[in-house]
């Protein structure tokens, strides 16, 4: 077989991220992969989490070391603990998760909570409308976490959904219609929290409707993953967060566009 006939496959020669996600989450992986630029890939391991009770959320991190060691076997460049509700459970919990993963794997780590705070800081967003699919207890706890980190919550709403499976049943059109009615005029940004809702495709439509930046958990994670790994490629179609970083690159950026599937699901702003 000649070299010219060998199919090119993107194995992530520039960046391989190991990602720990809830076992019931079927949304995060497609959205994350849609936003990753060429040369970047992710290897995923699951941790048990299907519901939103305190017991279930705290039990997710019981097997943290074992899961981290499995990703370390693949020699990934970074490990991401990717669950908003768990990493924002308490102001200092993300720090403890990072320490445990880095101790077990010897690999640099960050959490969804770290990515969200970095994204809010990048956009200089001090007041946000918080929109979540969560039950009241989890939504209220996330408000407390944001406030403890110097971010004022001005308006928002929650949907009272308990499981990842039921969260995934929400279609982008439904989320867009709900979100546009629950953003405060006083907010600097809108934060659509949770890795398990189909929010990536509505980031730009909602930005056009609301006139302010929109952050999601999956978008913030990819942005922080790339920037903390010194990958400054332009990522098109996923909001002002990526646009705000284009000037960081002193070289020609490699463009990434939304996948056809995501484009077909996007509702245009009226």
N, C-alpha and C positions, 0 to 999 in steps of 0.2 A: 504494500500500500504506500503510495507516494505521500509526502508530507502535505501536499496541497489538498488531498482528499480527507484529511483528518478534521472532524467537526470540532469547532471551538466551543469549549464549555467553561463557564465562569465558575471557578473554584474558590474565588475570594483571595487572589494573590496579594492584594494590598491589605486586606483586613478580614479576619475571621473572628466573629463574635460568638461567644457562647451565651445563650439566653435561657434563663429559668422562668417559666411561665406557669400559671395555674392549670391544673389538669383539665378543667372544664372549658378552657378558653379556646374557641375555634376561630377567632377573629384576628388576634394579634399577628400571627405569622403571615397571612396574606397581606395585611397592611404594612408591616415592617418591610417585607420583601419588595413591595411596590415602591417604597421610598429609598431603598438602598441603591447607590450608584454602582456602575460596573467596577468589578474588582473587589467588591465587598460582599461578604456572605455571612450567614449565621447558622449555627448548629444549636438545636433546641433540646432541652431536657425539661420534663414536667415535674411539678411538685403538687401534692394533693390539695385541691381546693375546688369546690363546686358551689358552695353557698356563702353567705355573708355574716353568719353568726360569729361572735367573738371567739368561740372555741375553734371553729373552722379556720378563721383567719390566722390565729396564733399557731394552730397545728401545721400550717403550710411550711413553717420554717424549721420544723423538728428534724427534717432530713436534709437540711441545707448543706452540711458538710459532704455527705455521700454524693449528692447531686453535683456539687462543685468539683469533686474529685473525678467524676465521670467526664465532665467537660475538660478538665485539665489533661486527661488522657489523650485528647485530640489536639493538645497544644494550641488552644485558642489564644488570641491576643488579649482579650478582655472578657470578663463575665458580667452579664447584666442581670440583676434580680428585677424581673419585670412584672410587678403587680402594684397598682396604685394603692388599693385599700390596705394592703399589708405594710408597704413601705411608708405610708403616711399614718399608720396606726397610732404612733406617738412621736413627739418631736425628735427623740433621740434613737428611734428604732432603726432607721436607715443606717446610722453609724454602726450599730451593733451588727447588722446584717453584712455590711461591707467587711468589717473586721473578721467575722467568722468565715466568709468566703475566701478572703485573701489568705487567711491563716491555713485553711484547708487545701487551697489550690496553688498558692504562690503566684497568683495571677491578679493583676489589677481589676478592680470591680467598681461598679456604681449601681445605684438603684433608680427606679422610676422617680422616686421622690427627689433624688439629686438632680435628675434631668429636668424635672418640672421647675424647680427653683432656679436652675441655671437659665432656662428659657425665659422665665418671668423677668429675671435680672437683665438678660440681653435686650428685652423689649422695654425695659424700665417700667414694667407694669406693677404699680403699687396697689391698685384697686381692681378686683376682678369679679365678674359674675360667674358663680360656680354652678355648673350644670352637671348632674350626675344621674346614673340610673339606679343608684343605691337605695337601700332601705334607710329610714330616718337616722338610725344610730350611726351608720357608716358616714352618711352625708354630714351630719353634725360634727363627727370626729374630724373629718377632713377640713371643715371650716376652722376648727380649733388649731389644726396643724398649720394651715396657711397663716392664720393670725399670729401664731407663735413664731413664725418665720418672717414677720413684718409685712405680710400681704393682707390688706383689708378686703373682706368679702362684701361686695355691694350687690345684692340681688342674686337671683338664680333660682334653681328648682331641683327637685329630685323626683324620681319616678317610682320608687318603692319596690324595685325588682330585686329578688333575692339571689338568683343563680346566674352563672355565666351563660348557661344554655338559653335561658329566657332573655337575657340581655342581647344575645346574638340574634334573636328573632326580630329585633327592632330594625326596620329598613331605613336606609339613609334619608329617604324622603320624610319619614315620620320624625326622625331626629331633627332634621332641618326645620320642619314646621313647628315643632315644640320649642326648639332653641330660640328661634327668632322672636318668640313672644315672651322670652324670659331673660333678656339681657338689659341690664340697667344702663340708662344714659350716662350715669356717673362713672361707669367702669372704664378702666384703661384697656381692658382686654376681656375676652370671654374664654373661660377654661372649661372644655368638655372633658370631664375626667372619666377614667376607666379604660383599660386596655381591651375590654371585651365588647365594646359597642362599635358599630360600623360608622365611624365618624370621619375617616380620612378623606373621603370623597366630597364631603360637604364643607371642608375648611374654607376653600376660596369662595364658594357661593355665600356662606354665612359672613365672611369678611366683607363682601360687597354689600350685603343687606344691612349689616350692623355698622359698617364704617369703622371697624376697629379690628386689631389682630385677634385671631382665634388660635388657641392652643388645644391640643389633644394629648393624651398620655402617650400614644404610639408615635405621633409626630415629634414630641419633645424628646422621646427616647432616641429616635434615629438621629435627630439633629445633634444631641449631646454625644452620642456614640461617634459620629463622624468628626465633629469639631474637636473632641478630646483625643481623637486618634490622628489629628492633623490632616484630615481629609476635608478639603475645602471645595469640593465639586458643587456646582450649582444643581439644586434639586427643584425641578419645576412642578408647579401644580399643587403644592401643599402649603401654601400660605406665606405670610409676611415673615415668619420666623426664619425660614430659609433665605428669603430675599434680603433680610437684614444682614446676612452674613456674606453676601456675594462679594462685597468690597474687601473682605479679608484675604481673598486669593490674589496673589500677584502673578498668577499664570493663567493660561487659557483654561477655563473650567469645562468639565465634561458634563453635558446636560442630561438630566433624567426627567422623563415625562410620565404622567400618569398612565397606568396600564389601560388598555381598551375596556376591560371589565369595569374598572373604577369610573372611567369616563362615562360609560353607558348608564351608570347608576347615579351620576351627579345630576342634581336638579339645578337648572340655571336660575339665577336670581331674577325676579321679575322687576 
